[in-house]
Amino acid sequence: MKKKIPLLIAFITGTIFILARFIPREPFGSLREDFSVWFNVLQAFAFILGGGNLLLYHISKTYKKHEGWGYSLVAIISFLLMMAAGMFKIGNPGGWAGEISDPNALAGYIFDYVYTPLASTMFSLLAFFVASASYRAFRAKNREATILLVSAFIILLGRTFVGTALTSWLPESLSFLQIPELFNWILSFPNTAGQRAIMIGIALGVVSTSLKLILGIESAYLGTDEKK
């Protein structure tokens, strides 16, 4: 019974949302809006539960001095500081009625001068991993890798003056072989076709997963009954 009721709720809710999508008449239209409001309420509780679990995990790790507990301590301090700055509008010129993103407030200051530089640093470091992965992927070991290498070379040069200068000498009858033209052709046809294929695959995956959840075939989100 503990699992049957959540599965029944998931089945009813999912079915109503599907019907409301294809039958936008009453009562399905209003039920969909009501469920959306309830989802927003549940989402607020989910944020509280997720934040609480995150905090408890790092407190436990810091208390037991597990490996990397110093990073957990930084996470705890940052979490509590940002939560206090946002909840109590610390330093906000407009007081409680002011915007939380006000750059003069503590929350806005931390976001602009701590979080944003850290995020930029992280993305800058990712560039080195992308370059390393590109080097391994672009080695022309077979026909597919060769096509990928040539396409990547054209894409990299397509928006630069170097790409234009390298093929500007071609006559008008062969203008389609100029690197900027090849760049536009790759983006318009092969790239678009690949993106659409990926989107179709994602859509089919979403449909299959949704049906599995609605029909109760996939119930891992309910947890297990095993006792540790």
C-alpha positions in Angstrom: 0.0 0.0 0.0 2.9 2.3 0.7 3.9 2.1 -2.9 0.6 1.6 -4.5 -0.8 5.1 -3.5 2.1 7.1 -5.0 2.0 5.0 -8.1 -1.8 5.6 -8.4 -1.2 9.4 -7.9 1.5 9.3 -10.6 -0.8 7.4 -13.0 -3.8 9.8 -12.5 -1.6 13.0 -12.7 0.3 11.8 -15.8 -2.9 10.7 -17.6 -4.6 14.0 -16.9 -1.6 16.0 -18.2 -1.6 13.9 -21.4 -5.3 14.3 -21.9 -5.1 18.0 -21.2 -2.5 18.4 -23.8 -4.7 16.9 -26.5 -8.1 17.9 -25.1 -7.8 21.5 -23.8 -11.5 21.6 -22.7 -13.0 21.4 -19.3 -12.4 19.8 -16.9 -8.9 18.9 -18.2 -7.7 22.5 -18.7 -8.5 23.7 -15.2 -7.2 20.5 -13.6 -3.9 21.0 -15.4 -3.6 24.5 -14.0 -4.5 23.3 -10.5 -1.9 20.6 -10.7 0.7 23.1 -11.9 0.0 25.2 -8.7 0.4 22.1 -6.5 3.7 21.2 -8.3 5.0 24.7 -7.5 4.2 24.2 -3.8 5.8 20.7 -3.8 8.8 22.2 -5.6 9.3 24.7 -2.8 9.4 21.9 -0.3 11.7 19.9 -2.5 14.2 22.8 -2.4 14.0 22.9 1.4 14.5 19.1 1.6 17.4 19.2 -0.9 19.1 22.0 0.9 18.6 20.3 4.2 20.1 17.0 2.9 23.0 18.8 1.4 23.7 20.6 4.7 23.4 17.4 6.8 25.7 15.5 4.5 28.5 18.1 4.7 28.0 18.6 8.5 28.4 14.8 9.0 31.4 14.7 6.7 33.0 17.6 8.6 32.2 16.2 12.0 33.7 12.7 11.2 36.7 14.3 9.5 36.3 12.3 6.3 38.6 12.9 3.4 38.0 16.3 1.9 36.2 17.6 5.0 37.8 21.0 4.6 35.8 21.5 1.3 32.7 20.5 3.2 33.3 23.1 5.8 33.7 25.7 3.1 30.4 24.5 1.5 28.6 24.8 4.9 29.9 28.3 5.6 29.0 29.4 2.0 25.6 27.8 2.2 24.6 29.5 5.5 26.1 32.9 4.5 24.3 33.0 1.2 21.0 31.8 2.8 21.2 34.4 5.5 22.1 37.1 3.0 19.1 36.2 0.8 16.5 35.6 3.5 17.3 38.7 5.7 18.2 41.0 2.8 21.5 41.9 4.6 22.8 45.3 3.3 19.9 45.8 0.9 19.2 49.5 0.4 15.5 48.8 0.0 15.2 46.7 3.1 12.8 43.7 3.1 11.1 45.1 0.0 14.3 45.4 -2.0 15.4 43.1 -4.8 17.5 40.2 -3.7 19.8 40.7 -6.7 20.6 44.3 -5.8 24.3 44.7 -6.4 24.6 46.8 -3.2 23.2 44.0 -1.1 25.3 41.3 0.4 23.7 38.5 -1.7 24.2 40.5 -4.9 27.8 41.4 -3.9 28.6 37.7 -3.3 27.0 36.6 -6.6 28.7 39.3 -8.7 32.2 39.2 -7.1 32.5 35.7 -5.7 30.3 33.3 -7.6 30.6 34.8 -11.1 34.4 34.8 -11.0 34.5 31.3 -9.7 32.1 30.1 -12.4 34.2 31.9 -15.1 37.3 30.2 -13.7 35.6 26.8 -13.9 34.6 27.3 -17.5 38.1 28.5 -18.3 39.5 25.2 -16.9 37.0 23.2 -18.9 38.5 24.7 -22.1 41.7 22.6 -21.5 39.7 19.4 -21.1 37.8 20.2 -24.3 41.1 20.8 -26.1 42.4 17.5 -24.8 39.3 15.6 -25.8 39.3 17.3 -29.2 42.8 16.2 -29.9 42.0 12.6 -29.1 38.7 12.7 -31.1 40.1 14.4 -34.2 42.9 12.0 -34.9 42.2 10.6 -38.3 42.3 6.9 -37.4 39.4 5.9 -39.7 37.0 7.4 -42.3 34.6 8.8 -39.7 37.3 10.4 -37.7 38.7 12.0 -40.9 35.3 13.5 -41.7 35.1 14.8 -38.2 38.5 16.3 -38.4 37.9 18.0 -41.8 34.5 19.4 -40.6 36.0 20.7 -37.4 38.8 22.4 -39.3 36.3 24.1 -41.6 34.1 25.2 -38.7 37.1 26.6 -36.8 38.2 28.7 -39.9 34.8 29.5 -41.2 34.3 32.6 -39.0 37.9 33.9 -39.2 39.6 36.1 -41.8 42.1 33.2 -42.3 39.4 31.0 -43.7 38.3 33.7 -46.1 41.8 34.5 -47.2 42.7 30.9 -47.9 40.0 30.3 -50.4 39.3 33.8 -51.7 41.3 33.1 -54.9 38.7 30.5 -56.1 36.7 31.6 -59.2 33.0 32.4 -59.0 32.1 29.0 -60.5 33.8 27.3 -57.5 32.6 29.7 -54.8 30.8 26.9 -53.1 34.2 25.5 -52.1 35.2 28.6 -50.2 35.6 27.9 -46.5 32.9 30.4 -45.4 30.4 28.8 -47.8 31.3 25.3 -46.6 30.9 26.6 -43.0 27.4 27.8 -43.7 26.5 24.5 -45.6 27.8 22.3 -42.7 25.7 24.3 -40.2 22.6 24.4 -42.4 22.4 20.8 -43.4 24.6 18.1 -41.7 24.6 19.9 -38.3 20.8 20.6 -38.5 20.1 17.0 -39.5 22.2 15.8 -36.6 20.5 18.1 -34.1 17.1 17.0 -35.2 18.0 13.4 -34.9 19.3 14.0 -31.4 16.1 15.9 -30.5 13.9 13.1 -31.9 15.9 10.6 -29.8 15.5 12.7 -26.7 11.8 13.0 -27.3 11.4 9.3 -27.7 13.4 8.7 -24.5 11.2 11.2 -22.6 8.0 9.5 -23.9 9.2 6.0 -23.0 10.4 7.1 -19.6 7.2 9.0 -18.9 5.1 6.0 -19.9 7.2 3.8 -17.6 6.6 6.2 -14.7 2.9 6.5 -15.4 2.3 2.8 -15.8 4.4 2.0 -12.7 7.0 0.0 -14.6 9.7 2.4 -13.3 9.4 2.9 -9.6 13.0 3.5 -8.4 12.0 7.0 -7.3 10.0 5.5 -4.5 13.1 4.0 -2.9 13.5 0.5 -1.5 12.1 -1.3 1.5 15.5 -2.6 2.5 16.5 -1.7 6.0 20.2 -1.0 6.8 
